[in-house]
Amino acid sequence: MGFNNFVVGNYSLGFQSFQNVLEIDPSADQSRAFAVACGIEIGETNNATELMKGFKQPDARWAQWAAAFAELHNGSVSNATVQFANLKKNQPTMLFLPDENLIGWSKIDWQLFHKLTDSEKP
């Protein structure tokens, strides 16, 4: 339910759904990452900041994803773009990476992202 709300841009409902998951399982890092993103989108930046502190694996991919999302929305577009490009290269099966066709990714520097992620052509 939370992921569907995130994808369509209903961040308030998504935020609540992900928070409900975290009440049951505080170690659910993927849900924590999306709660952070939804919190940022609805202006709950203090809650998002507190959620960032609770990752079970603070150096793993979902914590990296949340940090990049926060940077993207705080104006560090180039840094966030590089972080998302690295995630795409190093975690190719990871869901919810930047996609020009999805809501929420308009701030990405698409030229830089494609430069960093497109394979070299022979």
C-alpha positions, 0 to 999 in steps of 0.5 A, a space after each residue: 500500500 505504501 509503495 503504491 502511494 509513493 509511486 502515484 505521489 500520495 506521500 501523506 498516505 505513504 508516510 503513514 503506511 511506512 510508519 505503521 510498518 516501522 512500528 511493527 518492525 523498526 529494522 525494515 530499512 526499505 520501509 524506513 527509506 520510503 518513510 524518509 522520502 515521503 516525509 521530505 515530500 510532505 514537509 515533515 523534515 524533522 521526522 525524516 531526519 529522525 527516521 534517518 538515524 534508525 537504519 539497521 544497516 546505516 551503510 547499506 543500500 536503503 540508507 544510501 538511497 534515503 540519503 541521496 533522496 534527502 540531498 536531492 530535495 535539499 538542493 545538492 542535485 549533483 551529489 544526489 545524482 552521483 549517489 543514485 547513479 552509483 546505486 544503479 551501477 552497484 545495485 542493478 536489481 534495486 527497485 525505485 531508482 530514478 526513472 524519467 517517467 516516474 513522479 518524484 525524479 524531476 530534480 535529477 540531473 538527467 544528463 549527468 545521470 545518463 553519463 554515469 550510468 550508460 554503458 560504454 558503446 563499443 
